[in-house]
Amino acid sequence: MICKAGGICLIKRMKNIDYIMLISVLLIVSVIVNIYALFKINNYKYKIEQQSYIEIEDIKQRNESNMDILSKSIENGSIKNEELLKLYKNYDVITSNIMDLWQQYGAYTQNSLPIFYKKIKTNKIMENDIHGKIKEYMSSVLNREMTNEKSKLQLQNEDLQSFKDMHEISSRIYEYLNKFNEETLQGITGEDKEKKVIKEHYWIDMLEGIYDISDDYVNLQWKIQLIE
């Protein structure tokens, strides 16, 4: 009886040990899976913010290109059709980049705790889309010039004023982004700069700065001429 009881106790102990080992293995597997999932999520978030950084840099470069073209055109009193096309393409890409950044900002806020994420106070993103309005204006100008079969546009009256407004907007964005880099990212370049912008979510600060500048020009009227 004693042996029998001892055997039963031994079997029970072995079963308990097996059960504990099974639970331990499951816990270890669960921890590994969670760590892997967290790694994948963080890697995904990093790639999203890396794209945001790339788009901010693209906006900066295209805005500088626009500013130079606009400055020379205003000085000369005219602009060649090739330069008009370049302006249109730049504004088209800038508009797309900014809309992408707003979408990425929305994803960022949804996946962050409200007390920690950077908040941009706005409820009028579409109304503030000054670059989209300029793109439409540039499309209208290009269509008009193609119809007139002229090699360049003479900047007069409303067109001249529109180009001056465009130059002013580009200049302010240029000055803002340069100042931000000098004050916040001084001495940081290349990959280190990219990592800093991503880690500190500085692309959100720059998006907000562009938004604030654009907001000053929401009431500007752009002459959109329909060509039949």
C-alpha positions in Angstrom: 0.0 0.0 0.0 2.8 2.3 1.0 4.6 1.6 -2.3 1.4 2.0 -4.2 0.6 5.3 -2.5 4.2 6.4 -3.1 4.0 5.6 -6.7 0.8 7.6 -7.1 2.4 10.5 -5.3 5.4 10.3 -7.6 3.2 10.2 -10.7 1.3 13.3 -9.4 4.6 15.1 -8.8 5.8 14.3 -12.3 2.5 15.5 -13.7 2.8 18.7 -11.7 6.4 19.2 -13.0 5.2 18.6 -16.6 2.4 21.1 -16.1 4.7 23.7 -14.7 7.2 23.2 -17.6 4.3 23.5 -20.1 3.2 26.7 -18.5 6.8 28.0 -18.4 7.3 27.1 -22.1 4.1 28.8 -23.1 5.0 32.0 -21.1 8.5 32.1 -22.8 6.9 31.6 -26.2 4.3 34.4 -25.4 7.1 36.8 -24.3 9.1 36.0 -27.4 6.1 36.6 -29.7 5.2 39.8 -27.9 8.8 41.1 -28.2 8.8 40.2 -31.9 5.5 41.9 -32.4 6.7 45.0 -30.5 9.8 45.0 -32.7 7.8 44.8 -35.9 5.4 47.6 -34.7 8.3 49.9 -33.8 10.1 49.1 -37.0 6.9 49.9 -38.9 6.5 53.2 -37.0 10.1 54.1 -37.7 9.7 53.5 -41.5 6.5 55.7 -41.4 8.4 58.5 -39.7 11.4 58.0 -42.0 9.1 58.6 -44.9 7.8 61.7 -43.2 11.4 62.9 -42.9 12.1 62.2 -46.6 8.9 64.2 -47.5 9.9 67.2 -45.4 13.3 67.3 -47.0 11.7 67.0 -50.4 9.4 69.9 -49.6 12.4 71.9 -48.5 14.3 71.3 -51.7 11.4 71.9 -54.1 10.3 75.0 -52.2 13.9 76.4 -52.6 13.7 75.6 -56.3 10.4 77.4 -56.6 11.7 80.4 -54.7 14.6 80.8 -57.1 12.4 80.5 -60.2 9.9 82.9 -58.9 12.5 85.4 -57.9 14.1 85.4 -61.4 10.8 85.5 -63.1 9.6 88.5 -61.1 12.9 90.3 -61.8 12.7 89.6 -65.5 9.0 90.3 -65.8 8.4 87.0 -67.6 8.8 83.2 -67.3 9.4 80.6 -69.9 7.0 77.7 -70.4 9.6 75.2 -69.2 9.9 77.0 -65.9 6.2 77.2 -65.6 6.0 73.4 -66.0 8.8 73.0 -63.4 6.8 75.2 -61.0 3.7 73.2 -61.6 5.4 69.8 -61.0 7.1 71.1 -57.8 3.8 72.4 -56.4 2.1 69.2 -57.4 4.6 67.1 -55.4 4.7 69.5 -52.5 0.9 69.3 -52.3 1.0 65.5 -52.3 3.8 65.4 -49.7 1.9 67.7 -47.3 -1.3 65.6 -47.6 0.8 62.5 -46.9 2.3 64.1 -43.9 -1.2 64.9 -42.5 -2.2 61.3 -43.0 1.0 60.2 -41.2 0.3 62.7 -38.4 -3.2 61.2 -38.0 -1.8 57.7 -37.7 0.8 59.0 -35.2 -1.9 60.5 -33.0 -4.0 57.4 -33.1 -1.1 55.2 -32.0 0.2 57.5 -29.2 -1.1 58.4 -25.8 -2.8 61.9 -25.8 -0.6 63.1 -22.9 2.6 62.3 -24.8 2.1 63.1 -28.5 2.7 66.4 -30.2 -0.6 68.1 -31.1 -1.2 70.4 -34.0 -4.3 72.6 -33.3 -6.2 72.7 -36.5 -9.6 71.7 -38.0 -9.2 73.2 -41.4 -6.5 71.3 -43.2 -8.2 71.4 -46.6 -9.0 75.1 -46.4 -5.4 75.7 -45.5 -4.1 73.8 -48.6 -2.4 76.8 -50.1 0.0 74.7 -52.3 -3.0 72.8 -53.7 -4.6 76.2 -54.7 -1.3 77.3 -56.3 -1.1 74.1 -58.2 -4.5 74.7 -59.7 -3.5 78.2 -60.6 -0.3 77.0 -62.3 -2.3 74.4 -64.2 -4.6 77.1 -65.4 -1.7 79.3 -66.5 -0.1 76.4 -68.4 -3.3 75.6 -70.2 -3.7 79.3 -71.1 -0.1 79.5 -72.5 -0.5 76.3 -74.5 -3.7 77.7 -76.0 -1.9 81.0 -76.8 1.1 79.1 -78.3 3.5 81.5 -76.6 7.0 80.5 -75.4 6.8 82.5 -72.2 4.3 84.3 -69.9 4.6 88.0 -69.5 4.0 88.8 -65.8 1.5 91.6 -65.6 -1.4 92.6 -63.4 -3.0 89.6 -61.6 -0.3 87.2 -62.7 2.4 89.4 -61.4 0.7 89.8 -58.1 0.1 86.0 -57.8 3.8 85.4 -58.5 4.8 87.9 -55.8 2.5 86.1 -53.4 3.9 82.7 -54.3 7.4 84.1 -53.8 6.5 85.5 -50.4 5.1 82.2 -49.3 8.1 80.3 -50.5 10.5 82.7 -48.9 8.8 82.5 -45.5 8.8 78.7 -45.6 12.4 78.7 -46.7 13.3 81.1 -43.8 11.3 79.0 -41.3 12.8 75.7 -42.2 16.4 77.1 -42.3 15.9 78.7 -38.9 14.5 75.4 -37.5 17.5 73.6 -38.7 19.9 76.2 -37.3 18.3 76.3 -33.9 17.2 72.7 -33.4 19.4 70.7 -35.6 22.6 72.7 -35.5 25.7 70.7 -36.5 23.7 67.6 -37.2 23.7 66.2 -40.7 23.1 63.1 -42.7 21.9 60.0 -41.0 22.3 61.5 -37.5 19.9 64.3 -38.5 17.4 61.8 -39.9 17.5 59.8 -36.6 17.1 63.0 -34.5 14.1 64.2 -36.6 12.5 60.8 -36.3 13.2 60.3 -32.6 12.0 63.7 -31.5 9.2 63.8 -34.1 10.5 67.1 -35.4 8.8 66.5 -38.8 5.5 67.3 -36.9 7.0 70.7 -35.7 8.0 71.5 -39.3 4.6 70.5 -40.6 2.9 72.8 -38.1 5.3 75.6 -39.1 4.3 75.2 -42.8 0.7 75.0 -41.8 0.9 78.3 -39.8 2.6 80.1 -42.7 0.0 78.8 -45.2 -2.8 79.9 -42.8 -1.9 83.5 -43.4 -2.7 83.2 -47.1 -6.0 81.2 -47.1 -8.0 84.2 -48.3 -5.8 84.9 -51.3 -7.7 84.7 -54.6 -6.1 82.8 -57.5 -7.3 83.4 -61.0 -8.4 80.1 -62.4 -9.2 80.5 -66.1 -11.1 77.7 -67.7 -10.1 77.0 -71.3 -12.9 75.7 -73.5 
